[in-house]
Amino acid sequence: MDRFGINVLSPAQFITHLDQLRSEDRYKPRYLNATQISVHFSVDDEPSFVQSFQNHAQSEPRRNLIGILRTAQATPELSNIIIIRAATCRDIGTAISRVDDGNLIVTALRLSRRDRLSDTVGRQLCFILRTVALENDLCSVQVRDQYLVPSLESSLDDEGYVQTNDGWQCNINTGFAEASVVFGQDPATASDIALYEHRHWPLKLLGGDLRTFLIPIRPHYAEQLFDTQSAEGTLFGRRTQLGISREHVYYRSWRNSNDLASPARILWYVSGLTPYQAEGHIRAISQLREVQVDRPRSLYRRFSRLGVYTENDVTNISSDDGRVMALRYIDTELFDDPVSLTRARHVATRLGEKFPVLQSPSPVSEGFFTAIYEEGSRYVTR
């Protein structure tokens, strides 16, 4: 058939091909978090796809995965196919899902092999499914792959999904809710609120004990640790393992930390004048999961895969007693509309509050956090 320029397609593949012609942008591959890992939205080679993702260990019939794939290809208006591919063109992970009665039903969630990169990709897939549901105003993500491997079950658990009789599920909530409504008369600790926000990301709870800190960070470190939009404008982008990780570590001096402790929220203030900002901006929010103070070498060995500092960098910021602080954080959300330093100061003035000195972590009020999140996040109805 190649001699005559003819392609033979199954009916499902033909429907997908027509949809690609109508909606070219929807199928255009993109890079994941400014790394060399790419995300694709269609399957060009069915046999290769099945070979990569069929679960032989659990004796999955070949026809099962083919059926899932072809059903998705035949209903492109309701289905999503996501394939994560390495720079070497090796397919690492996939998720196939469909919209059903206001929910995103995941019929296949697979990794092609088990290694460190694949495990990290597994968590990314679980998170990407949340964003697909958010973009389509859906109520939940429900994973119903009967051939799910244990490593992906761990990824789902890490990403806040809850195991159910049918598989795994996470509910999708946005904006704000009152902690007193969620927990009723039961007293909710900061840990309770942090866990609830993790499981219902990007929802934020108000009226509880979970504190928020404004933390300054230099642009170079922000680009590598969370600021994907800025990193896309650099020559080399982000390191692969660091860029696709769902949790990161930032090191700083342990002094002048203003009682910084986990759990807490972090508002990231990216300082300085750069090609993408004329002044400092609050560009993201994360959840602080862990704070450790120790010798530089001990912390570096424990967290090196999650940070951007070298061991010498960590040593150089240690205090005179030879210790340094490591902040491990998760659930980072980049703001669609970063809040400038000028605007942040106006917010503080409007609230009758003193704006903090941006040289160390500073606790901020719930009112300030709420106002900044309302301005910056896409997930708050304005």
PETAQUI-V647402 format. One record per pair of residues at least 6 apart in sequence whose C-alpha atoms are under 7 Angstrom apart, sorted by the first residue. I is the first residue (numbers start at 1). J is the second residue. Records with the same first field share a line. If there is no record, write none. Layout:
I=J ; J
This chain:
1=7
12=70 ; 73 ; 74
13=73
15=73 ; 74
16=73 ; 74 ; 76
20=27
27=41 ; 42
29=38 ; 39 ; 40 ; 41
30=38 ; 39 ; 40
31=37 ; 38 ; 39
32=38 ; 39
33=228 ; 243 ; 244
34=228 ; 231 ; 232 ; 237 ; 238
35=237 ; 238 ; 239 ; 240 ; 243
36=87 ; 240
37=84 ; 85 ; 86 ; 87
38=84 ; 85 ; 86
39=82 ; 83 ; 84 ; 85
40=82 ; 83 ; 84
41=81 ; 82 ; 83
42=81
50=65 ; 66
52=112
53=110 ; 111 ; 112
54=60 ; 62 ; 65
55=147
58=147
68=107
72=79 ; 80
78=98 ; 99
79=97 ; 98 ; 99
80=96 ; 97 ; 98
81=95 ; 96 ; 97
82=94 ; 95 ; 96
83=91 ; 93 ; 94 ; 95
84=91 ; 92 ; 93 ; 94
85=91 ; 92
86=92
91=112
92=111 ; 112 ; 118
93=110 ; 111 ; 112 ; 121 ; 122
94=109 ; 110 ; 111
95=106 ; 108 ; 109 ; 110 ; 125
96=106 ; 107 ; 108 ; 109
97=104 ; 105 ; 106 ; 107
98=104 ; 105 ; 106
99=105
102=138 ; 139
103=138 ; 139 ; 140 ; 141
104=133 ; 138 ; 140 ; 141 ; 142
105=141 ; 142 ; 143 ; 144
106=142 ; 143 ; 144 ; 145
107=143 ; 144 ; 145
108=145
109=145 ; 148
111=118 ; 122
117=241
119=151
120=244 ; 245
122=152 ; 155
123=155 ; 156 ; 159 ; 246
124=244 ; 246
126=156 ; 159
127=159
130=141
133=140 ; 141
134=172
138=172
139=171 ; 172
140=169 ; 170 ; 171 ; 172
141=169 ; 170 ; 171
142=168 ; 169 ; 170
143=167 ; 168 ; 169
144=166 ; 167
160=170 ; 198 ; 199
161=168 ; 169 ; 170 ; 199
162=168 ; 169 ; 170
163=169
170=199
171=200
172=200
173=200 ; 201 ; 202 ; 203
174=202 ; 203 ; 379 ; 380
175=203 ; 204 ; 379 ; 380
176=203 ; 204 ; 205 ; 206
177=204 ; 205 ; 206
178=205 ; 206 ; 207
179=205 ; 206 ; 207 ; 208
189=209
190=208 ; 209 ; 210 ; 263
191=263
193=205 ; 210
194=210 ; 263
197=203 ; 204
210=264
211=264 ; 265
212=264 ; 265 ; 266 ; 363 ; 364 ; 369
213=265 ; 266 ; 267 ; 361 ; 362 ; 363 ; 364
214=266 ; 267 ; 268 ; 269 ; 361 ; 362 ; 363 ; 364
215=266 ; 267 ; 268 ; 269 ; 360 ; 361 ; 362
216=268 ; 269 ; 270 ; 271 ; 358 ; 359 ; 360 ; 361
217=268 ; 269 ; 270 ; 271
218=270 ; 271
219=270 ; 271
221=308
222=270
223=230 ; 231
224=231 ; 238 ; 243 ; 308
225=248 ; 308
227=334
230=276
231=237 ; 238
242=305 ; 306
246=330
247=306 ; 329 ; 330
248=306 ; 307 ; 328 ; 329 ; 330
249=303 ; 306 ; 307 ; 326 ; 327 ; 328 ; 329
250=307 ; 326 ; 327 ; 328
251=314 ; 325 ; 326 ; 327
252=317 ; 324 ; 325 ; 326
253=317 ; 318 ; 319 ; 324 ; 325
254=293 ; 324 ; 325
256=360
257=360 ; 361
258=361 ; 362
261=291
262=288 ; 289 ; 290 ; 291
263=288 ; 289 ; 290
264=287 ; 288
265=286 ; 287 ; 288
266=285 ; 286 ; 287 ; 288
267=282 ; 284 ; 285 ; 286
268=282 ; 283 ; 284 ; 285
269=280 ; 281 ; 282 ; 283
270=280 ; 281 ; 282 ; 283
271=280 ; 281
272=279 ; 280
273=279 ; 280
279=340 ; 341
280=340 ; 341
281=338 ; 339 ; 340 ; 341
282=338 ; 339 ; 340
283=334 ; 335 ; 338 ; 339
284=332 ; 333 ; 334 ; 335
285=332 ; 333 ; 334
286=329 ; 330 ; 331 ; 332 ; 333
287=329 ; 330 ; 331 ; 332
288=327 ; 328 ; 329 ; 330
289=328 ; 329 ; 330
290=327 ; 328 ; 329
291=325 ; 326 ; 327 ; 328
292=325 ; 326 ; 327
293=323 ; 324 ; 325 ; 326
294=323 ; 324 ; 325
295=322 ; 323 ; 324
296=314 ; 315 ; 318 ; 323 ; 324
297=311
300=311
317=324
318=324
335=376 ; 377
336=376 ; 377 ; 378
337=375 ; 376 ; 377
338=376
339=372 ; 376
345=355
347=368
348=354 ; 355 ; 368
356=362
374=380
